[in-house]
Amino acid sequence: MLKHIRNPDLRLRTIYPRSAPDHTGHAVAFFPNDMLGLPIGVNSDSSSLLSIPRRCHTCRASRIGWRFSSRWDAIATERLRRTKPRQQACNVESAMLDFILCPSIAVMRHSVSQTDQQSRNQLMKKVLQLGINGAAGRMGQRVIALASVDKELNVTAGYEWSASDRLGYDVGELSGAGALGVILTAEIGKPVDVVIDFSTPEGCMNILDQCAARSIPLVVATTGLTLAHRTRVAQAAQTIPILMAPSMSLAVNIAMKLVADSARALKNHSTGVDVEIVERHHRFKQDAPSGTALKFGEIVAQIMGQEKQVHGREGQTGERQRNEIGYHALRVGDNVGEHTIVFGMLGETLEVTVRGQSRDSYAAGSLTAAKYLATKTAGLYTMADALGL
């Protein structure tokens, strides 16, 4: 006997056998957003969304997904014929999908229009085919290393500037991940679903043109872009989806939200507030202050109204002006990134500090951004969009 359970978060109705109360159901819903491939669990006593084990207690299947749907459909059809559960229509906007459960449960297949079917087929790829620009660089190598062990991604291509002495090398060997059979090239060759750019401003503009010409989504993680560069990115975003952010780090993006909240709270402080931003990076970084530091300053200025930027101080500078934000850039050792935003008042000080211990925090964030962007329409997105902040 089957029990109908309504999941209010997805606005779907699924079926679950009462005979297996200790069995956590697995399902994969394919959405046109960052929930792509998210496992959804519903137990027999509640309609709430549950976190579930990665392995099914009954069938021991560790990955439930569309690639098994043809085999499961036959099993599900037989069970549906015996049980004849009441069918319910899917009313999730633009998210026509198959709700696939493990073989010991049943399946509900939702009818879709031809347009929706084409859209769903695009989303239901086994993995995203990923290209990395700047693949021989420090960040590009970490992106490749993390992506190579991500089951939702396949490293398909790596790109570098045309004069690079590493063209022709296996990108996996360059990154320390082991041979991947992917050769470093100067231009996009194999079809890819999304490209991550960790390069230079010039390299970024080169890959931007290539992605725009081929309608490929692009994650722009390169810093040091000028106003002219950012204008070109915005123009390209009219035809392809682009996510551009000064930092791919989760912690940095949360810190940006905290800084915005602090600026709003202190905007009208009676004694005034002095804002200074101190950033540290490794000796090899080529731009100063960092793009992340400038973004922190931009957030503060938009809220508090400062109009002047001061980069360091020397000599007889006179009394500090209220309408300025001070920037201080340190370049030391192998520091991967550290930012402190200082709100100085008379009698007290508030500081927001965020530190990166490993480049992997930025690389992992770029992979999150790529997964988010791959299913989006043309437009300019930020990490706040990808992270839901």
VOPAGU-2260 file (C-alpha; in pm, 1 decimal, decimal comma):
REM VOPAGU-2260
SITE   aa  ch    i         X         Y         Z
SITE  MET   A    0       0,0       0,0       0,0
SITE  LEU   A    1     138,3     338,7     -99,7
SITE  LYS   A    2     110,2     661,5      88,6
SITE  HIS   A    3      92,7     998,5     -88,9
SITE  ILE   A    4     317,9    1260,0      67,9
SITE  ARG   A    5     318,9    1624,6     -25,3
SITE  ASN   A    6     649,5    1808,6     -18,5
SITE  PRO   A    7     564,4    2179,4      18,6
SITE  ASP   A    8     913,0    2296,6     -76,1
SITE  LEU   A    9     903,1    2136,9    -419,7
SITE  ARG   A   10     525,5    2141,8    -469,8
SITE  LEU   A   11     543,5    1783,8    -587,1
SITE  ARG   A   12     357,4    1474,9    -472,5
SITE  THR   A   13     560,1    1157,9    -439,2
SITE  ILE   A   14     477,9     802,0    -340,7
SITE  TYR   A   15     633,8     596,1     -65,3
SITE  PRO   A   16     567,6     238,7      48,8
SITE  ARG   A   17     438,7     206,4     405,9
SITE  SER   A   18     601,4    -135,7     411,6
SITE  ALA   A   19     949,2      15,6     445,9
SITE  PRO   A   20     927,7     271,0     727,8
SITE  ASP   A   21    1298,3     247,0     802,1
SITE  HIS   A   22    1400,1     300,6     441,3
SITE  THR   A   23    1499,9     653,1     348,6
SITE  GLY   A   24    1385,2     728,8      -3,7
SITE  HIS   A   25    1627,0     866,7    -259,6
SITE  ALA   A   26    1520,8    1094,6    -539,5
SITE  VAL   A   27    1697,6    1320,9    -781,0
SITE  ALA   A   28    1521,5    1636,4    -897,0
SITE  PHE   A   29    1675,3    1815,4   -1193,8
SITE  PHE   A   30    1627,7    2190,7   -1156,7
SITE  PRO   A   31    1733,6    2483,9   -1377,0
SITE  ASN   A   32    1932,0    2628,5   -1088,3
SITE  ASP   A   33    2195,8    2540,4    -830,4
SITE  MET   A   34    1980,9    2255,9    -693,6
SITE  LEU   A   35    2078,8    2047,4    -996,6
SITE  GLY   A   36    2113,5    1686,5    -888,8
SITE  LEU   A   37    2027,3    1752,6    -526,0
SITE  PRO   A   38    1922,6    1431,0    -343,8
SITE  ILE   A   39    1581,7    1475,1    -182,7
SITE  GLY   A   40    1465,6    1241,6      95,3
SITE  VAL   A   41    1109,7    1192,3     218,6
SITE  ASN   A   42    1029,8     943,1     492,3
SITE  SER   A   43     701,5     765,8     549,2
SITE  ASP   A   44     595,2     973,4     849,8
SITE  SER   A   45     671,1    1329,5     744,2
SITE  SER   A   46     640,5    1557,4     444,2
SITE  SER   A   47     943,3    1764,4     538,4
SITE  LEU   A   48    1266,0    1782,5     341,9
SITE  LEU   A   49    1524,5    1559,1     508,9
SITE  SER   A   50    1898,2    1517,1     481,2
SITE  ILE   A   51    1964,1    1159,9     373,9
SITE  PRO   A   52    2254,3     914,2     369,3
SITE  ARG   A   53    2442,2     888,2      41,2
SITE  ARG   A   54    2382,1     513,3      30,0
SITE  CYS   A   55    2039,4     351,1      23,0
SITE  HIS   A   56    1978,0     112,1     314,7
SITE  THR   A   57    1781,6    -131,1      97,2
SITE  CYS   A   58    1935,8    -138,3    -248,7
SITE  ARG   A   59    2285,4      -9,3    -144,4
SITE  ALA   A   60    2287,4     221,3    -445,0
SITE  SER   A   61    2534,7     500,8    -374,5
SITE  ARG   A   62    2443,8     734,8    -661,0
SITE  ILE   A   63    2084,7     770,2    -770,1
SITE  GLY   A   64    2059,0     944,8   -1106,7
SITE  TRP   A   65    1911,4     975,8   -1450,5
SITE  ARG   A   66    2161,3     736,9   -1604,7
SITE  PHE   A   67    1970,5     446,2   -1448,2
SITE  SER   A   68    1627,2     573,6   -1543,8
SITE  SER   A   69    1567,1     338,4   -1837,0
SITE  ARG   A   70    1625,3      30,1   -1619,7
SITE  TRP   A   71    1428,8     172,6   -1329,4
SITE  ASP   A   72    1138,1     275,7   -1549,6
SITE  ALA   A   73    1071,9     -89,0   -1628,2
SITE  ILE   A   74    1075,1    -178,7   -1258,8
SITE  ALA   A   75     863,7     121,4   -1172,6
SITE  THR   A   76     612,4      53,4   -1451,0
SITE  GLU   A   77     555,0    -297,3   -1318,1
SITE  ARG   A   78     504,9    -168,1    -964,1
SITE  LEU   A   79     274,0     109,0   -1081,8
SITE  ARG   A   80      70,4    -143,7   -1276,1
SITE  ARG   A   81      26,1    -353,2    -962,6
SITE  THR   A   82     -38,4     -72,0    -719,7
SITE  LYS   A   83    -203,5     184,2    -953,1
SITE  PRO   A   84    -124,2     485,1    -735,6
SITE  ARG   A   85    -304,5     808,2    -810,8
SITE  GLN   A   86     -97,1    1021,7   -1048,5
SITE  GLN   A   87     -35,1    1388,1    -965,9
SITE  ALA   A   88      75,9    1662,3   -1204,5
SITE  CYS   A   89     394,9    1852,9   -1148,7
SITE  ASN   A   90     332,0    2224,4   -1103,7
SITE  VAL   A   91     687,8    2341,0   -1050,3
SITE  GLU   A   92     739,4    2633,6   -1285,4
SITE  SER   A   93     988,6    2560,6   -1566,5
SITE  ALA   A   94    1120,2    2258,0   -1378,2
SITE  MET   A   95     954,9    1966,2   -1556,4
SITE  LEU   A   96    1134,5    1663,3   -1427,2
SITE  ASP   A   97    1134,8    1293,9   -1358,6
SITE  PHE   A   98    1118,4    1196,9    -994,6
SITE  ILE   A   99    1336,9     888,9    -979,4
SITE  LEU   A  100    1342,1     670,3    -670,1
SITE  CYS   A  101    1556,4     369,1    -595,9
SITE  PRO   A  102    1437,8      33,1    -734,6
SITE  SER   A  103    1259,0     -72,9    -416,1
SITE  ILE   A  104    1024,1     225,1    -449,7
SITE  ALA   A  105     818,8     354,0    -743,7
SITE  VAL   A  106     857,5     630,1    -997,4
SITE  MET   A  107     628,8     911,2   -1104,9
SITE  ARG   A  108     693,2    1042,8   -1454,4
SITE  HIS   A  109     560,2    1387,3   -1536,4
SITE  SER   A  110     450,8    1476,2   -1886,9
SITE  VAL   A  111     626,8    1774,5   -2041,5
SITE  SER   A  112     595,3    1983,4   -2354,0
SITE  GLN   A  113     850,7    1948,5   -2630,8
SITE  THR   A  114    1023,6    2272,9   -2527,4
SITE  ASP   A  115    1041,8    2167,0   -2164,9
SITE  GLN   A  116    1167,6    1823,8   -2269,7
SITE  GLN   A  117    1454,9    1981,2   -2461,6
SITE  SER   A  118    1539,9    2203,8   -2166,1
SITE  ARG   A  119    1528,3    1910,9   -1925,9
SITE  ASN   A  120    1744,5    1694,9   -2150,0
SITE  GLN   A  121    2006,0    1970,0   -2147,1
SITE  LEU   A  122    1998,9    1981,0   -1767,1
SITE  MET   A  123    2005,6    1606,5   -1717,3
SITE  LYS   A  124    2361,8    1560,7   -1833,0
SITE  LYS   A  125    2561,6    1313,6   -1634,8
SITE  VAL   A  126    2833,9    1569,2   -1558,0
SITE  LEU   A  127    2926,1    1920,9   -1660,9
SITE  GLN   A  128    3207,1    1947,3   -1913,3
SITE  LEU   A  129    3445,9    2204,6   -1766,6
SITE  GLY   A  130    3710,8    2423,4   -1926,8
SITE  ILE   A  131    3970,3    2618,2   -1724,4
SITE  ASN   A  132    4146,1    2927,7   -1856,2
SITE  GLY   A  133    4479,7    2993,1   -1689,9
SITE  ALA   A  134    4509,9    2619,2   -1631,7
SITE  ALA   A  135    4888,5    2629,7   -1584,4
SITE  GLY   A  136    4871,1    2900,6   -1317,7
SITE  ARG   A  137    4858,7    2852,8    -941,2
SITE  MET   A  138    4482,7    2893,0    -916,0
SITE  GLY   A  139    4409,0    2706,8   -1237,9
SITE  GLN   A  140    4603,4    2406,1   -1111,8
SITE  ARG   A  141    4400,0    2393,8    -789,7
SITE  VAL   A  142    4074,4    2423,3    -983,7
SITE  ILE   A  143    4178,6    2126,3   -1197,3
SITE  ALA   A  144    4286,9    1923,6    -893,5
SITE  LEU   A  145    3952,7    1974,4    -715,4
SITE  ALA   A  146    3741,5    1934,7   -1027,8
SITE  SER   A  147    3912,4    1606,5   -1115,2
SITE  VAL   A  148    3764,5    1442,8    -803,8
SITE  ASP   A  149    3422,1    1609,4    -827,7
SITE  LYS   A  150    3163,4    1360,8    -954,6
SITE  GLU   A  151    2949,5    1639,8   -1100,4
SITE  LEU   A  152    3230,8    1773,6   -1318,3
SITE  ASN   A  153    3459,5    1649,6   -1591,8
SITE  VAL   A  154    3775,7    1842,4   -1674,8
SITE  THR   A  155    3742,9    1860,1   -2051,9
SITE  ALA   A  156    3981,9    2138,0   -2150,5
SITE  GLY   A  157    4255,4    2367,2   -2021,4
SITE  TYR   A  158    4367,9    2691,1   -2185,0
SITE  GLU   A  159    4671,0    2921,3   -2163,1
SITE  TRP   A  160    4806,0    3216,6   -2357,7
SITE  SER   A  161    4947,3    3132,7   -2699,3
SITE  ALA   A  162    5312,5    3190,0   -2598,3
SITE  SER   A  163    5299,8    2963,8   -2293,1
SITE  ASP   A  164    5582,1    2709,0   -2281,9
SITE  ARG   A  165    5342,2    2456,3   -2126,8
SITE  LEU   A  166    5109,7    2419,5   -2425,7
SITE  GLY   A  167    5076,7    2052,7   -2517,9
SITE  TYR   A  168    5117,8    1926,5   -2160,3
SITE  ASP   A  169    4851,2    1721,8   -1982,0
SITE  VAL   A  170    4666,6    1960,1   -1747,2
SITE  GLY   A  171    4625,2    1685,3   -1489,1
SITE  GLU   A  172    4998,7    1630,5   -1467,7
SITE  LEU   A  173    5058,5    2006,1   -1442,0
SITE  SER   A  174    4818,0    2027,6   -1147,1
SITE  GLY   A  175    4950,5    1719,9    -968,3
SITE  ALA   A  176    4620,4    1536,1   -1013,5
SITE  GLY   A  177    4772,3    1276,7   -1246,8
SITE  ALA   A  178    4723,8    1235,1   -1620,2
SITE  LEU   A  179    4370,2    1328,7   -1732,0
SITE  GLY   A  180    4419,7    1298,7   -2107,3
SITE  VAL   A  181    4342,6    1670,6   -2145,2
SITE  ILE   A  182    4603,2    1869,2   -2336,6
SITE  LEU   A  183    4667,4    2236,4   -2261,6
SITE  THR   A  184    4571,1    2452,1   -2562,4
SITE  ALA   A  185    4548,9    2821,2   -2649,1
SITE  GLU   A  186    4191,3    2817,6   -2779,2
SITE  ILE   A  187    3861,9    2644,1   -2713,4
SITE  GLY   A  188    3839,7    2325,3   -2916,7
SITE  LYS   A  189    3630,2    2053,6   -2752,5
SITE  PRO   A  190    3272,7    2151,1   -2657,6
SITE  VAL   A  191    3240,9    2253,6   -2292,9
SITE  ASP   A  192    2941,5    2350,1   -2078,6
SITE  VAL   A  193    3113,5    2624,7   -1879,0
SITE  VAL   A  194    3456,9    2788,0   -1850,9
SITE  ILE   A  195    3630,4    2914,7   -1535,3
SITE  ASP   A  196    3880,5    3196,2   -1590,9
SITE  PHE   A  197    4168,3    3237,2   -1345,2
SITE  SER   A  198    4420,9    3420,4   -1560,9
SITE  THR   A  199    4528,2    3778,3   -1636,7
SITE  PRO   A  200    4315,0    4070,0   -1759,9
SITE  GLU   A  201    4443,4    4012,0   -2113,7
SITE  GLY   A  202    4381,5    3637,7   -2089,7
SITE  CYS   A  203    4035,5    3704,6   -1951,3
SITE  MET   A  204    3941,8    3924,7   -2248,3
SITE  ASN   A  205    4070,4    3658,6   -2488,3
SITE  ILE   A  206    3860,4    3380,0   -2336,3
SITE  LEU   A  207    3564,4    3618,9   -2303,3
SITE  ASP   A  208    3557,7    3668,8   -2680,2
SITE  GLN   A  209    3586,5    3295,3   -2743,0
SITE  CYS   A  210    3304,5    3210,2   -2501,3
SITE  ALA   A  211    3079,3    3482,5   -2643,0
SITE  ALA   A  212    3135,1    3352,3   -2996,1
SITE  ARG   A  213    3046,4    2996,8   -2887,6
SITE  SER   A  214    2765,5    3079,9   -2637,9
SITE  ILE   A  215    2954,3    2926,1   -2344,7
SITE  PRO   A  216    2886,7    3043,1   -1985,6
SITE  LEU   A  217    3193,0    3202,7   -1825,0
SITE  VAL   A  218    3300,3    3237,6   -1461,2
SITE  VAL   A  219    3533,9    3539,7   -1436,7
SITE  ALA   A  220    3756,8    3495,4   -1130,6
SITE  THR   A  221    4045,4    3704,1   -1263,6
SITE  THR   A  222    4120,5    4023,4   -1069,1
SITE  GLY   A  223    4286,0    4348,0   -1178,1
SITE  LEU   A  224    4024,0    4422,1   -1445,4
SITE  THR   A  225    3996,7    4787,2   -1548,5
SITE  LEU   A  226    3673,2    4974,8   -1612,5
SITE  ALA   A  227    3717,9    4906,5   -1983,7
SITE  HIS   A  228    3755,1    4534,0   -1914,3
SITE  ARG   A  229    3446,9    4527,1   -1693,1
SITE  THR   A  230    3250,7    4711,4   -1958,8
SITE  ARG   A  231    3338,2    4442,7   -2212,5
SITE  VAL   A  232    3230,1    4175,3   -1965,6
SITE  ALA   A  233    2896,2    4350,9   -1912,7
SITE  GLN   A  234    2843,1    4375,0   -2288,5
SITE  ALA   A  235    2916,0    4004,2   -2335,4
SITE  ALA   A  236    2671,0    3923,2   -2053,6
SITE  GLN   A  237    2392,2    4040,7   -2281,8
SITE  THR   A  238    2442,2    3727,3   -2490,6
SITE  ILE   A  239    2589,7    3467,6   -2248,9
SITE  PRO   A  240    2566,2    3402,1   -1873,7
SITE  ILE   A  241    2867,8    3544,2   -1689,1
SITE  LEU   A  242    2947,8    3528,5   -1319,2
SITE  MET   A  243    3207,1    3786,2   -1218,5
SITE  ALA   A  244    3330,8    3832,5    -862,9
SITE  PRO   A  245    3644,5    3972,7    -697,9
SITE  SER   A  246    3659,8    3662,2    -477,7
SITE  MET   A  247    3524,2    3311,2    -512,2
SITE  SER   A  248    3562,8    3243,4    -138,9
SITE  LEU   A  249    3254,2    3161,1      67,5
SITE  ALA   A  250    3403,3    3330,8     374,6
SITE  VAL   A  251    3491,1    3647,7     181,5
SITE  ASN   A  252    3141,9    3677,4      38,6
SITE  ILE   A  253    2986,8    3632,8     382,4
SITE  ALA   A  254    3230,5    3898,0     512,5
SITE  MET   A  255    3105,5    4134,7     242,1
SITE  LYS   A  256    2755,0    4093,8     376,7
SITE  LEU   A  257    2878,0    4161,1     730,4
SITE  VAL   A  258    3061,4    4473,8     613,3
SITE  ALA   A  259    2747,2    4599,9     441,3
SITE  ASP   A  260    2545,7    4544,9     760,2
SITE  SER   A  261    2811,2    4726,0     965,0
SITE  ALA   A  262    2820,6    5020,6     724,3
SITE  ARG   A  263    2444,1    5060,0     744,4
SITE  ALA   A  264    2449,7    5047,4    1123,8
SITE  LEU   A  265    2730,4    5306,7    1149,9
SITE  LYS   A  266    2630,6    5535,9     864,9
SITE  ASN   A  267    2492,9    5811,1    1089,2
SITE  HIS   A  268    2721,0    5764,3    1391,6
SITE  SER   A  269    2740,8    6091,2    1583,2
SITE  THR   A  270    3122,6    6117,3    1605,9
SITE  GLY   A  271    3189,6    5990,7    1254,4
SITE  VAL   A  272    3348,5    5668,3    1134,5
SITE  ASP   A  273    3688,4    5625,1     967,2
SITE  VAL   A  274    3709,9    5327,6     731,0
SITE  GLU   A  275    4044,7    5171,6     642,4
SITE  ILE   A  276    4102,9    4847,6     452,0
SITE  VAL   A  277    4419,4    4641,4     498,8
SITE  GLU   A  278    4492,0    4348,1     269,1
SITE  ARG   A  279    4774,5    4093,0     253,2
SITE  HIS   A  280    4868,6    3867,7     -36,4
SITE  HIS   A  281    5164,5    3663,6    -157,8
SITE  ARG   A  282    5468,5    3825,1    -314,7
SITE  PHE   A  283    5367,9    3707,7    -663,7
SITE  LYS   A  284    5038,1    3900,1    -683,5
SITE  GLN   A  285    5057,3    4157,8    -960,1
SITE  ASP   A  286    4778,1    4403,3    -875,6
SITE  ALA   A  287    4728,8    4624,5    -569,9
SITE  PRO   A  288    4510,3    4679,1    -388,4
SITE  SER   A  289    4336,4    4348,0    -447,3
SITE  GLY   A  290    4006,7    4335,5    -631,7
SITE  THR   A  291    3849,5    4204,4    -313,1
SITE  ALA   A  292    3974,5    4504,1    -112,3
SITE  LEU   A  293    3833,9    4740,9    -372,8
SITE  LYS   A  294    3502,9    4558,4    -359,6
SITE  PHE   A  295    3489,5    4595,6      19,2
SITE  GLY   A  296    3552,4    4968,8     -27,7
SITE  GLU   A  297    3285,0    4992,1    -293,6
SITE  ILE   A  298    3031,3    4829,3     -61,7
SITE  VAL   A  299    3114,0    5074,6     217,9
SITE  ALA   A  300    3112,6    5381,3      -9,6
SITE  GLN   A  301    2776,1    5295,4    -161,0
SITE  ILE   A  302    2622,7    5287,0     186,2
SITE  MET   A  303    2819,8    5551,5     379,6
SITE  GLY   A  304    2894,8    5791,9      95,6
SITE  GLN   A  305    3276,5    5822,7      94,9
SITE  GLU   A  306    3398,0    5975,4    -230,5
SITE  LYS   A  307    3778,2    5962,0    -201,1
SITE  GLN   A  308    4028,9    5674,7    -204,2
SITE  VAL   A  309    4368,4    5706,4     -35,1
SITE  HIS   A  310    4631,6    5440,6    -103,5
SITE  GLY   A  311    4878,3    5440,9     183,3
SITE  ARG   A  312    5003,0    5755,9     359,3
SITE  GLU   A  313    5340,0    5928,7     370,1
SITE  GLY   A  314    5479,5    6259,3     490,2
SITE  GLN   A  315    5273,7    6552,2     618,9
SITE  THR   A  316    4929,6    6430,5     514,1
SITE  GLY   A  317    4733,6    6652,7     748,7
SITE  GLU   A  318    4419,9    6556,7     936,3
SITE  ARG   A  319    4228,7    6261,8     798,2
SITE  GLN   A  320    3927,4    6357,5     593,3
SITE  ARG   A  321    3587,9    6210,2     669,6
SITE  ASN   A  322    3497,3    6134,4     308,2
SITE  GLU   A  323    3788,0    5899,9     234,4
SITE  ILE   A  324    3857,1    5527,9     252,1
SITE  GLY   A  325    4216,7    5425,1     308,9
SITE  TYR   A  326    4369,8    5120,2     136,8
SITE  HIS   A  327    4688,9    4945,8     248,9
SITE  ALA   A  328    4837,7    4655,9      50,0
SITE  LEU   A  329    5096,9    4418,9     197,7
SITE  ARG   A  330    5283,5    4164,8     -15,6
SITE  VAL   A  331    5447,1    3894,9     198,0
SITE  GLY   A  332    5557,8    3536,0     146,2
SITE  ASP   A  333    5290,2    3296,9      29,7
SITE  ASN   A  334    4985,4    3457,9     194,8
SITE  VAL   A  335    4684,6    3345,7     -11,9
SITE  GLY   A  336    4464,7    3634,4      99,6
SITE  GLU   A  337    4370,1    3830,5     408,7
SITE  HIS   A  338    4144,6    4135,1     443,6
SITE  THR   A  339    4060,5    4352,2     744,0
SITE  ILE   A  340    3800,2    4627,0     720,8
SITE  VAL   A  341    3840,0    4874,3    1006,3
SITE  PHE   A  342    3554,2    5096,2    1126,2
SITE  GLY   A  343    3722,8    5343,2    1361,3
SITE  MET   A  344    3518,3    5558,4    1599,9
SITE  LEU   A  345    3606,8    5772,4    1899,6
SITE  GLY   A  346    3642,5    5534,0    2191,1
SITE  GLU   A  347    3591,9    5205,7    2004,9
SITE  THR   A  348    3678,1    5015,5    1689,0
SITE  LEU   A  349    3501,0    4747,3    1486,6
SITE  GLU   A  350    3701,3    4518,9    1258,6
SITE  VAL   A  351    3582,6    4256,1    1012,4
SITE  THR   A  352    3865,9    4018,1     917,4
SITE  VAL   A  353    3863,4    3727,0     677,3
SITE  ARG   A  354    4164,6    3502,9     609,6
SITE  GLY   A  355    4226,5    3234,0     354,7
SITE  GLN   A  356    4447,9    2942,9     459,8
SITE  SER   A  357    4450,3    2771,1     121,8
SITE  ARG   A  358    4387,0    2849,9    -242,2
SITE  ASP   A  359    4140,3    2563,1    -235,8
SITE  SER   A  360    3879,0    2791,1     -79,6
SITE  TYR   A  361    3883,7    3003,8    -394,9
SITE  ALA   A  362    3903,5    2704,8    -627,8
SITE  ALA   A  363    3609,2    2531,8    -457,2
SITE  GLY   A  364    3406,9    2852,3    -479,9
SITE  SER   A  365    3473,2    2876,6    -853,1
SITE  LEU   A  366    3341,5    2522,1    -900,8
SITE  THR   A  367    3026,1    2616,0    -711,0
SITE  ALA   A  368    2992,8    2917,7    -937,8
SITE  ALA   A  369    3039,0    2702,8   -1250,8
SITE  LYS   A  370    2768,5    2457,4   -1145,6
SITE  TYR   A  371    2533,8    2746,7   -1071,5
SITE  LEU   A  372    2604,1    2931,5   -1395,8
SITE  ALA   A  373    2583,1    2637,0   -1635,6
SITE  THR   A  374    2202,2    2636,5   -1635,8
SITE  LYS   A  375    2147,3    3013,4   -1638,2
SITE  THR   A  376    2033,3    3239,7   -1919,4
SITE  ALA   A  377    2235,7    3537,6   -2042,2
SITE  GLY   A  378    2308,9    3794,9   -1773,8
SITE  LEU   A  379    2567,6    3914,0   -1523,9
SITE  TYR   A  380    2572,1    3719,4   -1196,0
SITE  THR   A  381    2771,6    3740,6    -870,9
SITE  MET   A  382    2890,8    3497,1    -605,7
SITE  ALA   A  383    2614,1    3627,3    -382,9
SITE  ASP   A  384    2369,6    3483,3    -638,9
SITE  ALA   A  385    2549,9    3149,1    -650,1
SITE  LEU   A  386    2569,3    3123,7    -271,6
SITE  GLY   A  387    2217,5    3253,4    -205,1
SITE  LEU   A  388    2342,1    3543,6       9,6
